[in-house]
Amino acid sequence: MTSRKFCYACDLIDNPKLIEEYKYYHSKENVWPEITKSIKDAGIIDMEIYILANRLFMIMEVDENYTPERKQMMDAANPKVQEWEKLMWQFQQAPPGAKEGEKWIEMEQIYKLP
């Protein structure tokens, strides 16, 4: 099985209280199990999110079945994911260059260790 990586950036509202609450929702004990299941069902093998101030960076390792379009369609059809996304919009804001309604923007790889 061949895996690929996708990297995304998103910004949080620059408010320490909101950032701490966002971290709370993403702690191992508090992430909704339906969200974890939807991530895995979409072909995402591994996902990590890092934070620096109010900037988020996500690395996803995916299998051959994953496409961003398929994941988007699956999310749109899942009421629990829609509930989660609505909740997360309280904390997240679109980074510079985002289109209307976008919050996680795919990053361009500019270097890889040879």
N, CA, C and O atoms as a GROMACS GRO file, in nm:
protein
  456
    1MET      N    1   0.085  -0.119   0.000
    1MET     CA    2   0.000   0.000   0.000
    1MET      C    3   0.089   0.124   0.000
    1MET      O    4   0.180   0.137   0.082
    2THR      N    5   0.063   0.215  -0.092
    2THR     CA    6   0.136   0.340  -0.102
    2THR      C    7   0.059   0.449  -0.030
    2THR      O    8  -0.062   0.463  -0.048
    3SER      N    9   0.130   0.526   0.050
    3SER     CA   10   0.063   0.638   0.117
    3SER      C   11   0.117   0.770   0.063
    3SER      O   12   0.227   0.777   0.009
    4ARG      N   13   0.036   0.873   0.080
    4ARG     CA   14   0.074   1.008   0.040
    4ARG      C   15   0.051   1.100   0.159
    4ARG      O   16  -0.020   1.064   0.253
    5LYS      N   17   0.110   1.218   0.154
    5LYS     CA   18   0.090   1.316   0.261
    5LYS      C   19   0.028   1.443   0.204
    5LYS      O   20   0.058   1.486   0.093
    6PHE      N   21  -0.059   1.501   0.284
    6PHE     CA   22  -0.116   1.632   0.256
    6PHE      C   23  -0.088   1.719   0.377
    6PHE      O   24  -0.097   1.671   0.491
    7CYS      N   25  -0.055   1.846   0.354
    7CYS     CA   26  -0.031   1.939   0.464
    7CYS      C   27  -0.123   2.059   0.446
    7CYS      O   28  -0.136   2.114   0.337
    8TYR      N   29  -0.186   2.099   0.555
    8TYR     CA   30  -0.283   2.209   0.553
    8TYR      C   31  -0.253   2.308   0.664
    8TYR      O   32  -0.194   2.273   0.766
    9ALA      N   33  -0.294   2.434   0.642
    9ALA     CA   34  -0.283   2.537   0.744
    9ALA      C   35  -0.422   2.596   0.768
    9ALA      O   36  -0.505   2.602   0.678
   10CYS      N   37  -0.443   2.639   0.891
   10CYS     CA   38  -0.567   2.706   0.931
   10CYS      C   39  -0.532   2.800   1.045
   10CYS      O   40  -0.438   2.774   1.120
   11ASP      N   41  -0.605   2.907   1.059
   11ASP     CA   42  -0.582   3.000   1.169
   11ASP      C   43  -0.695   2.989   1.270
   11ASP      O   44  -0.810   2.961   1.236
   12LEU      N   45  -0.661   3.013   1.395
   12LEU     CA   46  -0.760   3.026   1.501
   12LEU      C   47  -0.782   3.174   1.528
   12LEU      O   48  -0.695   3.257   1.500
   13ILE      N   49  -0.897   3.206   1.582
   13ILE     CA   50  -0.920   3.342   1.629
   13ILE      C   51  -0.817   3.369   1.737
   13ILE      O   52  -0.799   3.286   1.827
   14ASP      N   53  -0.751   3.482   1.730
   14ASP     CA   54  -0.639   3.512   1.821
   14ASP      C   55  -0.692   3.555   1.959
   14ASP      O   56  -0.689   3.673   1.995
   15ASN      N   57  -0.740   3.455   2.032
   15ASN     CA   58  -0.796   3.477   2.166
   15ASN      C   59  -0.751   3.359   2.252
   15ASN      O   60  -0.792   3.246   2.228
   16PRO      N   61  -0.666   3.384   2.353
   16PRO     CA   62  -0.611   3.274   2.434
   16PRO      C   63  -0.717   3.180   2.492
   16PRO      O   64  -0.694   3.059   2.499
   17LYS      N   65  -0.830   3.233   2.535
   17LYS     CA   66  -0.936   3.149   2.592
   17LYS      C   67  -0.994   3.054   2.485
   17LYS      O   68  -1.014   2.936   2.510
   18LEU      N   69  -1.019   3.109   2.366
   18LEU     CA   70  -1.072   3.026   2.257
   18LEU      C   71  -0.969   2.923   2.212
   18LEU      O   72  -1.006   2.809   2.181
   19ILE      N   73  -0.843   2.960   2.208
   19ILE     CA   74  -0.737   2.866   2.167
   19ILE      C   75  -0.729   2.750   2.266
   19ILE      O   76  -0.716   2.635   2.225
   20GLU      N   77  -0.737   2.778   2.395
   20GLU     CA   78  -0.735   2.672   2.495
   20GLU      C   79  -0.856   2.581   2.482
   20GLU      O   80  -0.845   2.459   2.498
   21GLU      N   81  -0.972   2.638   2.452
   21GLU     CA   82  -1.093   2.557   2.432
   21GLU      C   83  -1.080   2.469   2.308
   21GLU      O   84  -1.122   2.353   2.309
   22TYR      N   85  -1.021   2.524   2.202
   22TYR     CA   86  -0.997   2.446   2.081
   22TYR      C   87  -0.905   2.327   2.111
   22TYR      O   88  -0.930   2.216   2.066
   23LYS      N   89  -0.800   2.352   2.187
   23LYS     CA   90  -0.709   2.245   2.227
   23LYS      C   91  -0.783   2.139   2.308
   23LYS      O   92  -0.759   2.019   2.292
   24TYR      N   93  -0.873   2.182   2.395
   24TYR     CA   94  -0.952   2.090   2.476
   24TYR      C   95  -1.031   1.995   2.386
   24TYR      O   96  -1.029   1.874   2.407
   25TYR      N   97  -1.100   2.049   2.285
   25TYR     CA   98  -1.179   1.965   2.195
   25TYR      C   99  -1.093   1.867   2.116
   25TYR      O  100  -1.142   1.764   2.071
   26HIS      N  101  -0.965   1.900   2.098
   26HIS     CA  102  -0.877   1.813   2.020
   26HIS      C  103  -0.790   1.721   2.105
   26HIS      O  104  -0.708   1.647   2.052
   27SER      N  105  -0.808   1.724   2.236
   27SER     CA  106  -0.734   1.632   2.321
   27SER      C  107  -0.791   1.491   2.301
   27SER      O  108  -0.908   1.474   2.267
   28LYS      N  109  -0.709   1.392   2.324
   28LYS     CA  110  -0.745   1.252   2.299
   28LYS      C  111  -0.878   1.214   2.366
   28LYS      O  112  -0.957   1.140   2.309
   29GLU      N  113  -0.900   1.265   2.487
   29GLU     CA  114  -1.020   1.229   2.564
   29GLU      C  115  -1.146   1.298   2.513
   29GLU      O  116  -1.256   1.252   2.542
   30ASN      N  117  -1.133   1.408   2.438
   30ASN     CA  118  -1.249   1.489   2.405
   30ASN      C  119  -1.289   1.493   2.259
   30ASN      O  120  -1.396   1.545   2.226
   31VAL      N  121  -1.206   1.438   2.171
   31VAL     CA  122  -1.245   1.435   2.029
   31VAL      C  123  -1.362   1.339   2.016
   31VAL      O  124  -1.360   1.228   2.071
   32TRP      N  125  -1.463   1.381   1.945
   32TRP     CA  126  -1.581   1.298   1.928
   32TRP      C  127  -1.544   1.171   1.850
   32TRP      O  128  -1.477   1.180   1.747
   33PRO      N  129  -1.586   1.054   1.897
   33PRO     CA  130  -1.551   0.929   1.827
   33PRO      C  131  -1.604   0.924   1.684
   33PRO      O  132  -1.542   0.862   1.598
   34GLU      N  133  -1.716   0.988   1.659
   34GLU     CA  134  -1.771   0.991   1.522
   34GLU      C  135  -1.679   1.067   1.427
   34GLU      O  136  -1.674   1.037   1.308
   35ILE      N  137  -1.607   1.165   1.481
   35ILE     CA  138  -1.515   1.242   1.398
   35ILE      C  139  -1.394   1.156   1.363
   35ILE      O  140  -1.350   1.152   1.248
   36THR      N  141  -1.340   1.087   1.463
   36THR     CA  142  -1.227   0.997   1.438
   36THR      C  143  -1.265   0.891   1.335
   36THR      O  144  -1.187   0.862   1.245
   37LYS      N  145  -1.384   0.835   1.348
   37LYS     CA  146  -1.430   0.733   1.254
   37LYS      C  147  -1.442   0.790   1.113
   37LYS      O  148  -1.401   0.727   1.016
   38SER      N  149  -1.498   0.910   1.100
   38SER     CA  150  -1.515   0.970   0.967
   38SER      C  151  -1.380   0.997   0.902
   38SER      O  152  -1.365   0.984   0.780
   39ILE      N  153  -1.281   1.036   0.982
   39ILE     CA  154  -1.147   1.061   0.930
   39ILE      C  155  -1.087   0.931   0.875
   39ILE      O  156  -1.035   0.928   0.763
   40LYS      N  157  -1.096   0.825   0.954
   40LYS     CA  158  -1.041   0.696   0.910
   40LYS      C  159  -1.117   0.639   0.792
   40LYS      O  160  -1.057   0.583   0.700
   41ASP      N  161  -1.249   0.653   0.792
   41ASP     CA  162  -1.332   0.601   0.681
   41ASP      C  163  -1.298   0.668   0.548
   41ASP      O  164  -1.320   0.609   0.442
   42ALA      N  165  -1.247   0.790   0.553
   42ALA     CA  166  -1.213   0.864   0.431
   42ALA      C  167  -1.079   0.820   0.371
   42ALA      O  168  -1.042   0.865   0.263
   43GLY      N  169  -1.006   0.733   0.442
   43GLY     CA  170  -0.877   0.687   0.391
   43GLY      C  171  -0.759   0.760   0.452
   43GLY      O  172  -0.647   0.754   0.400
   44ILE      N  173  -0.784   0.829   0.563
   44ILE     CA  174  -0.674   0.898   0.632
   44ILE      C  175  -0.614   0.800   0.732
   44ILE      O  176  -0.682   0.756   0.825
   45ILE      N  177  -0.487   0.767   0.712
   45ILE     CA  178  -0.416   0.669   0.794
   45ILE      C  179  -0.367   0.732   0.923
   45ILE      O  180  -0.374   0.672   1.030
   46ASP      N  181  -0.318   0.855   0.912
   46ASP     CA  182  -0.264   0.926   1.028
   46ASP      C  183  -0.287   1.074   1.008
   46ASP      O  184  -0.283   1.125   0.896
   47MET      N  185  -0.310   1.144   1.120
   47MET     CA  186  -0.330   1.288   1.116
   47MET      C  187  -0.268   1.349   1.240
   47MET      O  188  -0.287   1.300   1.351
   48GLU      N  189  -0.192   1.456   1.220
   48GLU     CA  190  -0.133   1.530   1.330
   48GLU      C  191  -0.163   1.677   1.309
   48GLU      O  192  -0.157   1.727   1.196
   49ILE      N  193  -0.196   1.748   1.418
   49ILE     CA  194  -0.218   1.892   1.412
   49ILE      C  195  -0.123   1.957   1.511
   49ILE      O  196  -0.114   1.916   1.627
   50TYR      N  197  -0.052   2.059   1.464
   50TYR     CA  198   0.041   2.136   1.546
   50TYR      C  199  -0.008   2.279   1.554
   50TYR      O  200  -0.082   2.326   1.467
   51ILE      N  201   0.034   2.349   1.659
   51ILE     CA  202  -0.008   2.489   1.677
   51ILE      C  203   0.113   2.576   1.708
   51ILE      O  204   0.203   2.536   1.781
   52LEU      N  205   0.112   2.696   1.652
   52LEU     CA  206   0.209   2.800   1.684
   52LEU      C  207   0.129   2.929   1.695
   52LEU      O  208   0.076   2.979   1.595
   53ALA      N  209   0.119   2.983   1.816
   53ALA     CA  210   0.034   3.100   1.842
   53ALA      C  211  -0.109   3.065   1.799
   53ALA      O  212  -0.172   2.979   1.861
   54ASN      N  213  -0.161   3.130   1.695
   54ASN     CA  214  -0.296   3.095   1.649
   54ASN      C  215  -0.296   3.028   1.511
   54ASN      O  216  -0.400   3.017   1.447
   55ARG      N  217  -0.179   2.983   1.466
   55ARG     CA  218  -0.167   2.914   1.337
   55ARG      C  219  -0.164   2.764   1.360
   55ARG      O  220  -0.086   2.714   1.441
   56LEU      N  221  -0.249   2.691   1.288
   56LEU     CA  222  -0.253   2.546   1.293
   56LEU      C  223  -0.186   2.489   1.168
   56LEU      O  224  -0.192   2.548   1.060
   57PHE      N  225  -0.121   2.375   1.185
   57PHE     CA  226  -0.057   2.303   1.075
   57PHE      C  227  -0.096   2.157   1.088
   57PHE      O  228  -0.073   2.096   1.193
   58MET      N  229  -0.156   2.101   0.984
   58MET     CA  230  -0.202   1.962   0.987
   58MET      C  231  -0.127   1.880   0.881
   58MET      O  232  -0.112   1.922   0.767
   59ILE      N  233  -0.081   1.763   0.924
   59ILE     CA  234  -0.018   1.667   0.833
   59ILE      C  235  -0.108   1.544   0.829
   59ILE      O  236  -0.141   1.487   0.933
   60MET      N  237  -0.147   1.505   0.710
   60MET     CA  238  -0.229   1.386   0.693
   60MET      C  239  -0.156   1.286   0.605
   60MET      O  240  -0.105   1.320   0.499
   61GLU      N  241  -0.149   1.162   0.652
   61GLU     CA  242  -0.100   1.053   0.569
   61GLU      C  243  -0.223   0.977   0.523
   61GLU      O  244  -0.306   0.938   0.605
   62VAL      N  245  -0.236   0.955   0.394
   62VAL     CA  246  -0.358   0.897   0.338
   62VAL      C  247  -0.327   0.774   0.253
   62VAL      O  248  -0.215   0.756   0.204
   63ASP      N  249  -0.429   0.689   0.237
   63ASP     CA  250  -0.413   0.571   0.152
   63ASP      C  251  -0.456   0.603   0.009
   63ASP      O  252  -0.490   0.717  -0.022
   64GLU      N  253  -0.455   0.501  -0.076
   64GLU     CA  254  -0.485   0.522  -0.218
   64GLU      C  255  -0.631   0.558  -0.244
   64GLU      O  256  -0.662   0.607  -0.353
   65ASN      N  257  -0.721   0.536  -0.149
   65ASN     CA  258  -0.863   0.568  -0.167
   65ASN      C  259  -0.896   0.714  -0.136
   65ASN      O  260  -1.004   0.761  -0.173
   66TYR      N  261  -0.805   0.784  -0.071
   66TYR     CA  262  -0.834   0.920  -0.027
   66TYR      C  263  -0.825   1.021  -0.141
   66TYR      O  264  -0.729   1.019  -0.219
   67THR      N  265  -0.924   1.107  -0.150
   67THR     CA  266  -0.916   1.229  -0.230
   67THR      C  267  -0.984   1.338  -0.148
   67THR      O  268  -1.079   1.310  -0.075
   68PRO      N  269  -0.937   1.461  -0.159
   68PRO     CA  270  -1.004   1.570  -0.087
   68PRO      C  271  -1.151   1.583  -0.125
   68PRO      O  272  -1.235   1.614  -0.040
   69GLU      N  273  -1.182   1.559  -0.252
   69GLU     CA  274  -1.321   1.570  -0.298
   69GLU      C  275  -1.409   1.463  -0.234
   69GLU      O  276  -1.521   1.492  -0.193
   70ARG      N  277  -1.359   1.341  -0.225
   70ARG     CA  278  -1.435   1.232  -0.162
   70ARG      C  279  -1.458   1.262  -0.014
   70ARG      O  280  -1.568   1.243   0.037
   71LYS      N  281  -1.356   1.310   0.054
   71LYS     CA  282  -1.368   1.345   0.195
   71LYS      C  283  -1.472   1.456   0.213
   71LYS      O  284  -1.553   1.451   0.305
   72GLN      N  285  -1.469   1.555   0.126
   72GLN     CA  286  -1.565   1.665   0.133
   72GLN      C  287  -1.709   1.615   0.116
   72GLN      O  288  -1.799   1.659   0.187
   73MET      N  289  -1.730   1.523   0.021
   73MET     CA  290  -1.864   1.466   0.000
   73MET      C  291  -1.909   1.384   0.120
   73MET      O  292  -2.025   1.392   0.162
   74MET      N  293  -1.818   1.305   0.176
   74MET     CA  294  -1.851   1.224   0.294
   74MET      C  295  -1.887   1.314   0.411
   74MET      O  296  -1.984   1.288   0.483
   75ASP      N  297  -1.811   1.421   0.430
   75ASP     CA  298  -1.839   1.513   0.540
   75ASP      C  299  -1.974   1.581   0.524
   75ASP      O  300  -2.048   1.597   0.621
   76ALA      N  301  -2.006   1.622   0.402
   76ALA     CA  302  -2.132   1.690   0.376
   76ALA      C  303  -2.252   1.599   0.404
   76ALA      O  304  -2.359   1.648   0.440
   77ALA      N  305  -2.234   1.469   0.389
   77ALA     CA  306  -2.342   1.373   0.411
   77ALA      C  307  -2.349   1.322   0.556
   77ALA      O  308  -2.437   1.242   0.588
   78ASN      N  309  -2.258   1.367   0.642
   78ASN     CA  310  -2.251   1.317   0.780
   78ASN      C  311  -2.295   1.426   0.877
   78ASN      O  312  -2.222   1.523   0.898
   79PRO      N  313  -2.415   1.412   0.936
   79PRO     CA  314  -2.466   1.517   1.026
   79PRO      C  315  -2.375   1.544   1.146
   79PRO      O  316  -2.365   1.658   1.191
   80LYS      N  317  -2.309   1.443   1.199
   80LYS     CA  318  -2.221   1.462   1.315
   80LYS      C  319  -2.098   1.543   1.275
   80LYS      O  320  -2.052   1.628   1.351
   81VAL      N  321  -2.044   1.518   1.156
   81VAL     CA  322  -1.931   1.597   1.107
   81VAL      C  323  -1.975   1.742   1.086
   81VAL      O  324  -1.901   1.835   1.118
   82GLN      N  325  -2.094   1.761   1.034
   82GLN     CA  326  -2.145   1.898   1.014
   82GLN      C  327  -2.162   1.970   1.148
   82GLN      O  328  -2.133   2.089   1.158
   83GLU      N  329  -2.207   1.898   1.249
   83GLU     CA  330  -2.219   1.956   1.383
   83GLU      C  331  -2.081   1.996   1.437
   83GLU      O  332  -2.065   2.104   1.494
   84TRP      N  333  -1.982   1.908   1.419
   84TRP     CA  334  -1.844   1.935   1.462
   84TRP      C  335  -1.789   2.058   1.390
   84TRP      O  336  -1.730   2.147   1.452
   85GLU      N  337  -1.808   2.062   1.257
   85GLU     CA  338  -1.756   2.174   1.179
   85GLU      C  339  -1.818   2.306   1.222
   85GLU      O  340  -1.750   2.408   1.230
   86LYS      N  341  -1.948   2.304   1.250
   86LYS     CA  342  -2.015   2.426   1.298
   86LYS      C  343  -1.955   2.470   1.431
   86LYS      O  344  -1.932   2.589   1.452
   87LEU      N  345  -1.929   2.375   1.520
   87LEU     CA  346  -1.865   2.405   1.649
   87LEU      C  347  -1.725   2.462   1.628
   87LEU      O  348  -1.688   2.560   1.694
   88MET      N  349  -1.647   2.403   1.536
   88MET     CA  350  -1.509   2.446   1.515
   88MET      C  351  -1.500   2.586   1.455
   88MET      O  352  -1.402   2.657   1.478
   89TRP      N  353  -1.602   2.628   1.378
   89TRP     CA  354  -1.600   2.762   1.320
   89TRP      C  355  -1.603   2.869   1.428
   89TRP      O  356  -1.570   2.985   1.401
   90GLN      N  357  -1.641   2.835   1.550
   90GLN     CA  358  -1.638   2.931   1.661
   90GLN      C  359  -1.494   2.968   1.697
   90GLN      O  360  -1.469   3.074   1.755
   91PHE      N  361  -1.400   2.880   1.662
   91PHE     CA  362  -1.260   2.897   1.699
   91PHE      C  363  -1.172   2.931   1.579
   91PHE      O  364  -1.072   3.002   1.592
   92GLN      N  365  -1.209   2.880   1.463
   92GLN     CA  366  -1.124   2.891   1.345
   92GLN      C  367  -1.160   3.015   1.262
   92GLN      O  368  -1.272   3.065   1.265
   93GLN      N  369  -1.060   3.061   1.188
   93GLN     CA  370  -1.083   3.164   1.089
   93GLN      C  371  -0.998   3.130   0.966
   93GLN      O  372  -0.895   3.064   0.977
   94ALA      N  373  -1.043   3.175   0.854
   94ALA     CA  374  -0.972   3.144   0.730
   94ALA      C  375  -0.836   3.213   0.727
   94ALA      O  376  -0.825   3.330   0.762
   95PRO      N  377  -0.732   3.140   0.685
   95PRO     CA  378  -0.601   3.204   0.670
   95PRO      C  379  -0.598   3.294   0.546
   95PRO      O  380  -0.689   3.287   0.463
   96PRO      N  381  -0.497   3.378   0.534
   96PRO     CA  382  -0.486   3.464   0.415
   96PRO      C  383  -0.490   3.381   0.288
   96PRO      O  384  -0.429   3.275   0.279
   97GLY      N  385  -0.562   3.431   0.189
   97GLY     CA  386  -0.571   3.363   0.060
   97GLY      C  387  -0.682   3.260   0.049
   97GLY      O  388  -0.700   3.201  -0.057
   98ALA      N  389  -0.755   3.238   0.158
   98ALA     CA  390  -0.864   3.139   0.155
   98ALA      C  391  -0.982   3.190   0.073
   98ALA      O  392  -1.009   3.310   0.069
   99LYS      N  393  -1.051   3.097   0.010
   99LYS     CA  394  -1.174   3.130  -0.061
   99LYS      C  395  -1.289   3.131   0.039
   99LYS      O  396  -1.275   3.083   0.151
  100GLU      N  397  -1.402   3.186  -0.001
  100GLU     CA  398  -1.520   3.192   0.083
  100GLU      C  399  -1.556   3.052   0.135
  100GLU      O  400  -1.571   2.959   0.057
  101GLY      N  401  -1.568   3.038   0.267
  101GLY     CA  402  -1.605   2.912   0.329
  101GLY      C  403  -1.490   2.818   0.357
  101GLY      O  404  -1.509   2.716   0.424
  102GLU      N  405  -1.370   2.849   0.308
  102GLU     CA  406  -1.252   2.765   0.333
  102GLU      C  407  -1.188   2.804   0.465
  102GLU      O  408  -1.187   2.921   0.503
  103LYS      N  409  -1.135   2.703   0.534
  103LYS     CA  410  -1.056   2.733   0.653
  103LYS      C  411  -0.925   2.655   0.653
  103LYS      O  412  -0.822   2.710   0.690
  104TRP      N  413  -0.926   2.530   0.613
  104TRP     CA  414  -0.802   2.452   0.600
  104TRP      C  415  -0.756   2.465   0.456
  104TRP      O  416  -0.827   2.424   0.364
  105ILE      N  417  -0.637   2.522   0.436
  105ILE     CA  418  -0.584   2.545   0.302
  105ILE      C  419  -0.463   2.454   0.280
  105ILE      O  420  -0.371   2.450   0.363
  106GLU      N  421  -0.463   2.382   0.169
  106GLU     CA  422  -0.350   2.294   0.139
  106GLU      C  423  -0.224   2.378   0.117
  106GLU      O  424  -0.226   2.480   0.048
  107MET      N  425  -0.115   2.331   0.177
  107MET     CA  426   0.012   2.402   0.168
  107MET      C  427   0.094   2.346   0.052
  107MET      O  428   0.081   2.229   0.016
  108GLU      N  429   0.178   2.430  -0.004
  108GLU     CA  430   0.268   2.391  -0.113
  108GLU      C  431   0.401   2.346  -0.054
  108GLU      O  432   0.462   2.419   0.024
  109GLN      N  433   0.444   2.227  -0.090
  109GLN     CA  434   0.576   2.180  -0.046
  109GLN      C  435   0.683   2.251  -0.127
  109GLN      O  436   0.678   2.253  -0.250
  110ILE      N  437   0.779   2.310  -0.056
  110ILE     CA  438   0.886   2.381  -0.126
  110ILE      C  439   1.023   2.318  -0.100
  110ILE      O  440   1.122   2.357  -0.162
  111TYR      N  441   1.030   2.221  -0.009
  111TYR     CA  442   1.158   2.155   0.018
  111TYR      C  443   1.133   2.016   0.071
  111TYR      O  444   1.039   1.992   0.146
  112LYS      N  445   1.220   1.923   0.030
  112LYS     CA  446   1.222   1.787   0.084
  112LYS      C  447   1.367   1.745   0.092
  112LYS      O  448   1.443   1.762  -0.004
  113LEU      N  449   1.406   1.690   0.203
  113LEU     CA  450   1.543   1.645   0.222
  113LEU      C  451   1.578   1.543   0.115
  113LEU      O  452   1.509   1.442   0.102
  114PRO      N  453   1.684   1.568   0.037
  114PRO     CA  454   1.721   1.475  -0.070
  114PRO      C  455   1.775   1.343  -0.014
  114PRO      O  456   1.811   1.253  -0.090
   0.00000   0.00000   0.00000
